[in-house]
Amino acid sequence: MKSAPHPLSLALSPATRRAIFLLSLATFSSMAVQRICDPMLPELSREFNAPIGEVAQVISVFAIVYGLMQLFYGPVGDRFGKYRVVLLATLVCTVGCALSVASGDLQFLVAARVVTAVAAAAIIPLTMAWVGDMVHYEMRQETLARVGLGTMLGITAGQLFGGLLTDTLGWRWAFALMAAFFCVVTWLLWRHSAHLDHTPPADHAPAGFFKQLAQVARNPWARTLLGTAVLEGATVFGLLAVTASHLHHTHGISLTLSGATTALFGLGGLTYMATAKSTIRRFGEVGLARYGGLALGLAFGGIALTPWWPLAIPACFVAGFGFAMLHNTLQAKATQMVPTARATGVTLFAGSLFLGQSLGVLALAALMDHFSSSAVMACDAVAVVALGLFFSQATARRNATEADRA
């Protein structure tokens, strides 16, 4: 059996650590620009004299384009370099946000959002793939948690500054802020690029994209990971999408209060990211998947069934922490799914997660037309617990197989 790597051999170079920090800023920007329009819809509706449903294209069209572009960037990142593609993507996002500032009508704004979405889609999956190339697996989950901290902060910052600047200076200033931030991140990434080795890893020998898809399709472990990603997206993000509405309609609290309560999901995720080093060492991959799914499912089940809405406050926090435990483990495994074409593998994972999100929201919304939100959420929560147990067992079997091969 091969000996484990010496801890010193796992240490990251200063240049790699700096790159991880800068890429975290890029993922922060990518997620913030996704969520920046959420609080703007009423103001955009007023300014462009259009119904909310039509104005919502600035969000829905962005999401569709973002999801479709995931697969495109896999082979592009493998061929031209993941860091370089992320750098270019932040530059194009700068242009897209600047065009949003200059929008004179709704159609122009939607087109500007499409430009931004085309580029933003590259940033998070290629950052994960770059970490997979540069960071030894023993440290990868902890490193991905640091990158995830930027992503989770981006969700909160996008919604916060989108609403704050729209209420004070005007919605264009929110896009101006994003353009300025993307511009700074682009400059920092470009400046640091000279300090990095852009030579592909030794095992990097990507085949054509369709050959790579066939390779994934023949791999039982890859199918397990992608299937788990679809189910995670459907069950978890479906629940998250309806939680605020459930609290509002079931308990009669305001949308502002129910939205603020649901936002604690993000705070729970941030807490995990901040404590990831000790949490990962304590539970290990199998424990993170098992207890993360259990915490997530029980928390959402409590939200669904409690007759006293304040219990949703700690429950949303616990749900966010549990989700981060489960999802961070799944992300780490995804970076190792196709080591010879890591960007392709990670973008397949991201595309599967996005597909699951879309299906989950549609399915839960349809079910709530026929059943109570409490019943639908409770059943979904049971499915989340089952998913966590399944993935933890699959991870244990995979780890045992890899240990035997070593």
ABEGO torsion letter per residue (X at the ends): XBBBBBAAAABBBAAAAAAAAAAAAAAAAAAAAAAAAAAAAAAAAAAAGBBAAAAAAAAAAAAAAAAAAAAAAAAAAAAAEAAAAAAAAAAAAAAAAAAAAABABAAAAAAAAAAAAAAAAAAAAAAAAAAAAABBAAAAAAAAAAAAAAAAAAAAAAAAAAAAAAAAAEAAAAAAAAAAAAAAAAAAAAAAAAABBABBBAABBBBBAAAAAAAAAABAAAAAAAAAAAAAAAAAAAAAAAAAAAAAAAAGBBAAAAAAAAAAAAAAAAAAAAAAAAAAAAAEAAAAAAAAAAAAAAAAAAAAABABAAAAAAAAAAAAAAAAAAAAAAAAAAAAABAABAAAAAAAAAAAAAAAAAAAAAAAAAAAAABBAAAAAAAAAAAAAAAAAAAAAAAAAAAAAAAAAX
